Amino acid sequence: MTTEDARATSGQEPRSLAELRRAALAAAEPSNHGADAAIVCDRLVRIYTADKVEVQALQGLDLTVDRGDLVALVGASGSGKSTLLNILAGLDVPSAGSASVGGCDLLTMTAKERLRYRREVVGFVWQQTARNLLPFLTAAQNVALPMQLRGERGGRAARRRHAARVGELLEALDIAALADRRPAQLSGGQQQRVAIAVALANDPAVLLADEPTGELDSETAAGIFEAFRTVNRELGSTVVIVTHDPMVAGEVRRTVAIRDGRTSSEVLRSLVPDAEAEDGERIGEREYLMVDRAGRIQLPRHFLAALGMEHRVAADLAADHIALRPDAAHPRVSAARRPADPS
Ligand SMILES: Nc1ncnc2c1ncn2[C@@H]1O[C@H](COP(=O)(O)OP(=O)(O)OP(=O)(O)O)[C@@H](O)[C@H]1O
């Protein structure tokens, strides 16, 4: 559906929340899942040293994002989300492991390649609306700037191409009427829409967003999230959003959770048949635990707590699953019931 169609339908009966959620999920379905990936991180490590103390912010993180995917990255404060995003943005370099985005190896890039990478291969939208835009340029000029910085030759033909791309992006993000306004004359939500257009100006392999709705009220945030879905659906952009916003995380096809510097689990959502649902379908979700190269998984803490599993579990291989049980042969003995010391 084009933005024109979207506008044409906006005068009709508003669609139910369930319908919108279904449409968003169906639209987020990657076209060629598992084929050539936009992002591949393999055993990524980032160690910071502060006051002679080492902090392992990323501890062997694995992540693959397919082209055309729309992924939310979630995790507790300090889990390593910003560290990962800074590496993917080309602003920081991992200590070990491998990472490639759009075919660029993030560990071996020269300073010059890194600059080109940041201008052309990735686009970012930051939480602070002011960080995304130059205050003295209009919305259209802000969107044109990354194309001009690319230094492409071509005179009038290039200018025409740039103007067409600016028009296409402002139209897709529903802000064509605001093209001549400066950031101070725009609301926070409008500024973030312009920021998305700026980030997409050079048609990057990946659009990265760090808490893009963090400074917005929930209604405006919903509109910005819809804008990410629109560019994912209509322009085919691959989008990775770090967020605390449960609404964002709840509506994408794939939510990846980061825990202690590793990807720990993923929630995949898809349409499943449901005879009781209005349209015979509902959104089904399933949580998966990630298995790293060494065969490690991070079991959810509440699962372990529920069965009193600590330190050691009994693992048995069955025909189609692995059973993990509390260590019944060596139950933990509480201090009160421990036999008295014979000595
Ligand atoms: N420059 C730095 N120097 C030292 N330690 C750092 C640095 N940056 C991050 N860390 C540490 O690395 C770990 C991961 O931090 P990171 O900012 O990536 O987490 P986060 O998941 O983005 O958290 P939040 O949601 O609060 O932004 C934390 O323990 C943090 O204190």
The ligand as an SDF file (V2000), in Angstrom:
LIG
                    3D

 31 33  0  0  0  0  0  0  0  0999 V2000
   32.5150    3.8610   28.1640 N   0  0  0  0  0  0  0  0  0  0  0  0
   32.3280    2.9350   29.0930 C   0  0  0  0  0  0  0  0  0  0  0  0
   33.2890    2.6870   30.0220 N   0  0  0  0  0  0  0  0  0  0  0  0
   33.1060    1.7290   30.9580 C   0  0  0  0  0  0  0  0  0  0  0  0
   32.0050    0.9480   31.0580 N   0  0  0  0  0  0  0  0  0  0  0  0
   31.0280    1.1540   30.1660 C   0  0  0  0  0  0  0  0  0  0  0  0
   31.1220    2.1580   29.1440 C   0  0  0  0  0  0  0  0  0  0  0  0
   29.9820    2.1240   28.3970 N   0  0  0  0  0  0  0  0  0  0  0  0
   29.2020    1.1580   28.9210 C   0  0  0  0  0  0  0  0  0  0  0  0
   29.8190    0.5780   29.9740 N   0  0  0  0  0  0  0  0  0  0  0  0
   29.2980   -0.5330   30.7930 C   0  0  0  0  0  0  0  0  0  0  0  0
   28.9570   -1.5840   29.9090 O   0  0  0  0  0  0  0  0  0  0  0  0
   27.7570   -2.2320   30.3200 C   0  0  0  0  0  0  0  0  0  0  0  0
   26.7200   -2.1630   29.1900 C   0  0  0  0  0  0  0  0  0  0  0  0
   26.3350   -0.7960   29.0190 O   0  0  0  0  0  0  0  0  0  0  0  0
   25.3000   -0.3250   27.8910 P   0  0  0  0  0  0  0  0  0  0  0  0
   25.2720    1.1630   27.9270 O   0  0  0  0  0  0  0  0  0  0  0  0
   25.6530   -0.9660   26.6100 O   0  0  0  0  0  0  0  0  0  0  0  0
   23.9350   -0.9370   28.4240 O   0  0  0  0  0  0  0  0  0  0  0  0
   22.4110   -0.6410   27.9500 P   0  0  0  0  0  0  0  0  0  0  0  0
   21.7550   -1.9680   27.8640 O   0  0  0  0  0  0  0  0  0  0  0  0
   22.4360    0.2020   26.7290 O   0  0  0  0  0  0  0  0  0  0  0  0
   21.8340    0.1750   29.1620 O   0  0  0  0  0  0  0  0  0  0  0  0
   20.7170    1.3520   29.1820 P   0  0  0  0  0  0  0  0  0  0  0  0
   19.4120    0.6830   28.8190 O   0  0  0  0  0  0  0  0  0  0  0  0
   20.7460    1.8340   30.5870 O   0  0  0  0  0  0  0  0  0  0  0  0
   21.1510    2.3850   28.1760 O   0  0  0  0  0  0  0  0  0  0  0  0
   27.3250   -1.5210   31.5970 C   0  0  0  0  0  0  0  0  0  0  0  0
   27.8180   -2.2790   32.6880 O   0  0  0  0  0  0  0  0  0  0  0  0
   28.0180   -0.1840   31.5220 C   0  0  0  0  0  0  0  0  0  0  0  0
   28.2660    0.3260   32.8040 O   0  0  0  0  0  0  0  0  0  0  0  0
  1  2  1  0
  2  3  1  0
  2  7  2  0
  3  4  2  0
  4  5  1  0
  5  6  2  0
  6  7  1  0
  6 10  1  0
  7  8  1  0
  8  9  2  0
  9 10  1  0
 10 11  1  0
 11 12  1  0
 11 30  1  0
 12 13  1  0
 13 14  1  0
 13 28  1  0
 14 15  1  0
 15 16  1  0
 16 17  2  0
 16 18  1  0
 16 19  1  0
 19 20  1  0
 20 21  2  0
 20 22  1  0
 20 23  1  0
 23 24  1  0
 24 25  2  0
 24 26  1  0
 24 27  1  0
 28 29  1  0
 28 30  1  0
 30 31  1  0
M  END
$$$$
